[in-house]
Amino acid sequence: MNDKRKSELSARPIGAEPLGVEPLGAETLRHAFHEELDLLHKEVDALGHMGIVAVERGTEAFLTGELDVVERVIAQDKEIDELMFSIEVRSYELVARQQPMAIDLRTLIAIMRVIHELERVGDNMVNVVKAARRMHPYTLSDEVSGLINKMREQAIAQLTTALEAFSERDTAKAAALQDMDDFMDDLQKDLFRTIFRERGDDDAMQRAVQLALVGRYYERVADHAVNVGERVPFMVSGWTTEPSG
């Protein structure tokens, strides 16, 4: 590609028609718009499932102390970031090109909000596996391991429900997430009571602090699932809810 052509392309704003392409008819444009919107919806679901995999692998790394799994979780987070950025840019382009209204506009706005919630799931699991590196080669007690496992299961359950609610535009499932989140809050409290019940030297206190932070990361993953659910009523009807966190 010559320099003149590169300059022409880089100077074009988001949403502009490609150079040398004739404008399409209105019906064709609307059909193409809805195909792209459906694809974005599917990619949001894919992004969410990448977050679920991060929770699974991140928990495995934390419980086993396997440092190679830690590195895989960190590497996968870059893939999550890239997909989030791709969805975001293409959503902006659709808004600029098509100027959608009503439910189509609400769907695009919801997508642009939800993808950031899902991206943060990956970030929180990176924090979990970095804690595994800091604590290596310490072995967790059975009681703490059991609680972390329960937090993993609860985080995955909430993410799965959130993705189903968003994909199916199911406001009932979205509303259930608030009640599900209470169980995660209880698990976090149980973890705090367990780790700070054990007395020890400075090293033991440092481990307790790391474990408390890990509990907080799982709680944040669950919060992000709740936030995804909060976008569903807006997408369906335009109604908004008070943000939970």
N, C-alpha and C positions, 0 to 999 in steps of 0.2 A: 504494500500500500504506500502510495507516494505521500509526501509531506502535506501537499495541498488537500488531499482527500482526508487525511488524519485531522487536519485543522477544521475542515467542514463538519466532520462527525463530532469532534469534541466541543464545538461551539453550539451544537444543537441542544435545546432544553429538553428536560424529561417530558415525554408525552408527544413530542413532535413526530410527524409522519416520517418514515425512513426516506432518505434521498432517492429520487428516481422511482418512487412507488405512487401509482395513481390512487386517489382517494376511493375508498370502498363505499358501496351503498349502505343506507341506514340499517336495513335488515341484516345484511352480512356483518356489519360492525357489531350489532347487538348479539348476534349468534357467537361471534368470536369473543365478545366480552364475557358472556356467560360461560363459555368453555374455559376461559382463563380464570374466571372467578371460581369455578368448580375445581380447577387444578390447584389454585391457592388453598382452597379449603382442605383438599387432600394432603397438601404439603404441611399444613398446620397440624393435621393428625400425625403425619410422619415425624414432625418435629417433636410432638408430645411423646411419641413412642421412643424416640431417641433419648428423651429425658428419663423415661421409665427404665430403659437399659442402663443409663448412667446410675440410677438409684440401685439397680440390681448389682452392677459391677462394683460400684463404689462401696456398697455395704460388704460385698465379698472381700474387697481389698482391705477394708478396715478390720473385719473380723478375723481374717487369716494373716494379715500382715504381709501379703504377697506383693512385693514392690513392683513386679512386672505388670500386675493388674492395675496398680496405681498409675503407671505410665500410660496404660491404654485408656484409662478414664480421662486423663488430662488431654491426651491426643484427640479423643472423641469430642471433647468440648469444643475444639476448634471447628469440627464439622458442624456441630450445633450452631455455633456462631455464624458460619458461612451460610447455612440454610436460612437462618433467621434474617440475615441481611438480604439475601436474594428475595425472600417473600416480601420484605418491607419495600424494597426498591420497586418491585413489580406492582405492588399495591398502589404506591404513589403514582406510577405510570398509568394505571387504569383510571384512577381518579382524574388525572390531568387530561387523558385522552377522551374519556367517555362522559365525564361530569355526571355520575350516576345519582339517582334520587331514591328516596324511600328505603326499602329494605336492602337494596343493593348497596347504597351508600353506608347504611348502618352495618352491613356485613363487612365491608372493607375497613371501616373504622374499628370494628370489633377485632378483626384479624390483626390490624396494626397494633392494637393494645395487647392481645393475647400472646402474640409471638414473643414479646419481651418477658412476659410472665414465665413462659416455657423455657426461654433461654436462661433465665435465672435458676431454674432447676439444675441445669448442668453446672452452673457456677457454684452452687451450694455443694454439689457432690465433689467438685474439685477441692473445695475446702475440707470436706470430709476425708478424702484420700491424702491430702497434705498433712492432716492430723495423724493419719496412720504412719506416715514417714517420720513425723516428729516423735511418735511414741515407740517406734521400732527399737528393739524386738520385744517390747512388753507384751505379755499375754493377758487378755481380758479375763475377768472372772466369769463364771457361767451365768451369774445373775445379770451382769451388765450386758453380756453377749445376747442373752434372751431378750432384754429390753430393746437393744438396738435392732434385733431381728423384727420385733413387733413394730417398731417405728418404721422400718423399711416396708413391711407389709401394709401398714396404714397409709404411708405416703403413696405407694403404688395404687392402692385402692382408691384414694382420692384423685390421683392423676387420671386413672382410668375412667372414673365417673365424670370428671371434668371434661375429658375428651369426648366421651359419649354424649354428654349434654350439649357440647358445642357443635358436634357433628350432626346430631339429630335435632338440634334446636329444641331441646327438651328442658323446659323451665322447671319441671318437677325435680328432675335429677340435679339440676343446678342448685335448687333450694336445699336439697338434702346435704350438700357439701358443708354447710355451716354446722349442722349437727354432727357430721362425721369428724369435723375438725376438733370438736370438744374431746374426742377420744385421744387424738394426738396430743392435745394439751395435757391430758391426764398422764399419758406415757412420759412426757417430758418431765413432769413433776416427780413421777416415780423414779426416773433416772437421776434427777438431782438429789432426791432423798437417799438413794442407794450410794452414789459416789461420794457424797459428803458425810455419810455415816462412818466411813472408814477413816480412821486416824492414822497418821504416819509422818514421815519426814518430809523435807521440802520437795523431794522427787515425787512423792505420793500426792502432794498438793498440786504440783504442776500437772500431773496426769489427770487429776480430778478436774482441773480447769479445762484441759483439752477435751475431756469427755463431756463437760457441760456445754462447751462450744459445739461439739458434734450434735448433741441433742437439739441445740438451737438451730442448726442447719437443717435437720429433718423437719423441725417445726415450721421453718420458713418454706421448705418445699411444699408442705401441706397448705400453707397460706397462699402460695402461688396457685395451687389448684383451686382454692376457694375464689381467688380473684378471677380466674378463667371463667368459673361458673357465673360470676357476677356480670359478665358481659353478655350472657345469653338472653336475659329479659330485654336488654337494650336492643340486641340484634333482632329479636322476634317482634317486639312491639314499640320500641323506642323508650320504654321505661328504664330508669336507672335505679341502682340501689346504693346505699351508703357503703363506701369502700371499707373492707375489713382489715386491711393492712398491706 
